[in-house]
Amino acid sequence: MLAKASSSTASGDVLSALHGVWRTQGLSGLFAGVFPRVAAISLGGFIFLGAYDQTHSLLLELGKESP
């Protein structure tokens, strides 16, 4: 997204971009940022599933009270 328009990275060739990262930064460059992303997705899932479960339980209780 941040590559210059005329560069080979901006051409849309994913394999070329991966190879460039591999050459310059190695294996750690390919996985840079994976842990913060996994943590953020996990936290979001935790909040979503907690809210879903609470809402589900509340609606079940409300359904039992009405005739």
FINUVEX-570384 format. One record per residue: x, y, z of N, C-alpha, C, O in turn. Coordinates in Angstrom, 2 decimals, padded with zeros to 5 digits. Layout:
     npx     npy     npz    capx    capy    capz     cpx     cpy     cpz     opx     opy     opz
       X       Y       Z       X       Y       Z       X       Y       Z       X       Y       Z
...
***
This chain:
     npx     npy     npz    capx    capy    capz     cpx     cpy     cpz     opx     opy     opz
  000.81 -001.20  000.00  000.00  000.00  000.00  000.86  001.26  000.00  000.45  002.30 -000.52
  002.03  001.16  000.57  002.87  002.34  000.69  004.01  002.36 -000.33  004.87  003.24 -000.27
  004.01  001.42 -001.24  005.08  001.35 -002.23  004.92  002.46 -003.27  003.80  002.90 -003.55
  006.03  002.89 -003.82  005.98  003.89 -004.89  005.32  003.29 -006.12  005.44  002.09 -006.36
  004.65  004.10 -006.88  003.84  003.62 -008.01  004.67  002.88 -009.05  004.16  001.94 -009.67
  005.90  003.24 -009.25  006.70  002.61 -010.29  007.55  001.43 -009.80  008.28  000.83 -010.58
  007.46  001.11 -008.53  008.30  000.04 -007.99  007.71 -001.33 -008.32  006.52 -001.44 -008.63
  008.53 -002.36 -008.24  008.06 -003.72 -008.52  007.11 -004.21 -007.43  006.28 -005.08 -007.68
  007.24 -003.67 -006.24  006.35 -004.06 -005.15  004.92 -003.58 -005.42  003.96 -004.26 -005.05
  004.78 -002.44 -006.06  003.46 -001.89 -006.33  002.79 -002.55 -007.52  001.63 -002.25 -007.82
  003.47 -003.43 -008.20  002.89 -004.07 -009.38  001.83 -005.09 -009.02  001.11 -005.56 -009.90
  001.72 -005.45 -007.76  000.72 -006.42 -007.32  001.24 -007.84 -007.29  000.47 -008.77 -007.03
  002.51 -008.03 -007.54  003.10 -009.36 -007.52  003.44 -009.74 -006.07  004.46 -009.30 -005.54
  002.61 -010.55 -005.46  002.77 -010.89 -004.06  004.04 -011.69 -003.83  004.76 -011.46 -002.86
  004.32 -012.62 -004.71  005.53 -013.45 -004.54  006.79 -012.60 -004.60  007.74 -012.84 -003.85
  006.81 -011.61 -005.48  007.95 -010.71 -005.56  008.12 -009.91 -004.27  009.23 -009.73 -003.78
  007.01 -009.44 -003.72  007.06 -008.68 -002.46  007.54 -009.57 -001.31  008.37 -009.15 -000.50
  007.02 -010.80 -001.24  007.47 -011.73 -000.19  008.95 -012.05 -000.32  009.67 -012.13  000.68
  009.40 -012.24 -001.56  010.80 -012.52 -001.79  011.68 -011.34 -001.37  012.75 -011.54 -000.80
  011.22 -010.13 -001.65  011.97 -008.94 -001.23  012.08 -008.82  000.27  013.14 -008.48  000.80
  011.00 -009.11  000.97  011.04 -009.07  002.44  011.94 -010.17  002.96  012.72 -009.95  003.89
  011.86 -011.35  002.36  012.72 -012.47  002.77  014.19 -012.13  002.60  015.01 -012.43  003.47
  014.52 -011.49  001.47  015.92 -011.12  001.20  016.44 -010.07  002.17  017.58 -010.16  002.63
  015.61 -009.07  002.47  016.10 -007.96  003.30  015.99 -008.21  004.80  016.87 -007.80  005.56
  014.91 -008.90  005.24  014.68 -009.03  006.68  014.64 -010.46  007.18  014.65 -010.70  008.39
  014.60 -011.41  006.28  014.60 -012.82  006.69  013.24 -013.29  007.16  012.22 -012.65  006.91
  013.25 -014.41  007.84  012.01 -015.03  008.30  011.27 -014.14  009.30  010.04 -014.10  009.30
  012.00 -013.46  010.14  011.35 -012.59  011.13  010.61 -011.43  010.46  009.62 -010.94  011.00
  011.08 -011.00  009.31  010.39 -009.94  008.59  009.05 -010.38  008.03  008.12 -009.58  007.95
  008.96 -011.65  007.66  007.69 -012.16  007.14  006.62 -012.26  008.22  005.43 -012.18  007.93
  007.05 -012.44  009.46  006.10 -012.58  010.56  006.07 -011.35  011.47  005.55 -011.41  012.58
  006.61 -010.24  011.00  006.61 -009.01  011.81  005.18 -008.56  012.04  004.40 -008.44  011.10
  004.83 -008.31  013.28  003.51 -007.81  013.62  002.45 -008.88  013.81  001.28 -008.56  014.03
  002.84 -010.14  013.72  001.83 -011.20  013.83  001.29 -011.30  015.26  000.09 -011.56  015.43
  002.10 -011.12  016.26  001.63 -011.27  017.64  000.69 -010.14  018.05 -000.34 -010.44  018.66
  000.97 -008.87  017.76 -000.02 -007.83  018.08 -001.35 -008.03  017.33 -002.42 -007.77  017.88
 -001.27 -008.49  016.09 -002.50 -008.72  015.33 -003.31 -009.87  015.92 -004.53 -009.76  016.03
 -002.65 -010.95  016.29 -003.35 -012.08  016.91 -003.95 -011.65  018.24 -005.07 -012.04  018.57
 -003.22 -010.86  019.01 -003.73 -010.39  020.30 -004.96 -009.51  020.11 -005.93 -009.65  020.85
 -004.93 -008.61  019.14 -006.07 -007.72  018.90 -007.28 -008.51  018.41 -008.40 -008.24  018.85
 -007.07 -009.46  017.53 -008.19 -010.28  017.03 -008.76 -011.13  018.16 -009.98 -011.29  018.26
 -007.89 -011.68  019.00 -008.36 -012.49  020.13 -009.17 -011.66  021.11 -010.21 -012.10  021.60
 -008.70 -010.47  021.40 -009.43 -009.59  022.31 -010.80 -009.22  021.73 -011.80 -009.22  022.44
 -010.83 -008.91  020.44 -012.10 -008.58  019.79 -013.06 -009.76  019.82 -014.26 -009.58  020.05
 -012.55 -010.95  019.58 -013.39 -012.14  019.64 -013.90 -012.40  021.04 -015.06 -012.80  021.21
 -013.06 -012.18  022.02 -013.46 -012.36  023.41 -014.60 -011.41  023.77 -015.58 -011.82  024.39
 -014.48 -010.15  023.37 -015.53 -009.17  023.65 -016.81 -009.51  022.89 -017.90 -009.47  023.46
 -016.68 -009.85  021.61 -017.84 -010.17  020.80 -018.58 -011.38  021.35 -019.80 -011.34  021.53
 -017.86 -012.47  021.62 -018.52 -013.68  022.11 -019.13 -013.48  023.49 -020.18 -014.04  023.80
 -018.47 -012.69  024.33 -019.04 -012.37  025.64 -020.33 -011.58  025.52 -021.31 -011.88  026.20
 -020.33 -010.57  024.65 -021.54 -009.77  024.44 -022.65 -010.62  023.82 -023.81 -010.50  024.19
 -022.28 -011.48  022.87 -023.27 -012.36  022.24 -023.90 -013.29  023.26 -025.12 -013.46  023.29
 -023.08 -013.89  024.10 -023.59 -014.84  025.09 -024.50 -014.14  026.11 -025.54 -014.67  026.48
 -024.10 -012.96  026.54 -024.93 -012.22  027.49 -026.26 -011.83  026.87 -027.30 -011.94  027.52
 -026.25 -011.38  025.63 -027.48 -011.01  024.93 -028.36 -012.23  024.72 -029.57 -012.16  024.90
 -027.76 -013.35  024.33 -028.50 -014.59  024.14 -029.18 -015.02  025.44 -030.35 -015.38  025.43
 -028.46 -014.98  026.54 -029.02 -015.35  027.84 -030.15 -014.41  028.24 -031.18 -014.86  028.74
 -029.96 -013.12  028.03 -030.98 -012.14  028.37 -032.26 -012.37  027.55 -033.36 -012.33  028.10
 -032.11 -012.61  026.26 -033.27 -012.84  025.42 -033.99 -014.14  025.79 -035.22 -014.21  025.72
 -033.25 -015.16  026.17 -033.89 -016.39  026.63 -034.70 -016.17  027.89 -035.81 -016.69  028.03
 -034.14 -015.40  028.82 -034.86 -015.10  030.06 -036.09 -014.26  029.77 -037.14 -014.51  030.37
 -036.01 -013.30  028.89 -037.16 -012.49  028.54 -038.23 -013.32  027.85 -039.42 -013.07  028.03
 -037.81 -014.29  027.07 -038.77 -015.17  026.40 -039.51 -016.09  027.36 -040.66 -016.45  027.11
 -038.86 -016.47  028.46 -039.51 -017.32  029.45 -040.55 -016.55  030.25 -041.54 -017.13  030.69
 -040.34 -015.24  030.44 -041.25 -014.44  031.24 -042.53 -014.10  030.49 -043.58 -013.97  031.12
 -042.48 -013.94  029.18 -043.69 -013.58  028.44 -044.49 -014.84  028.11 -043.91 -015.88  027.83
 -045.83 -014.73  028.15 -046.66 -015.92  027.90 -046.67 -016.36  026.46 -047.33 -017.34  026.13
***
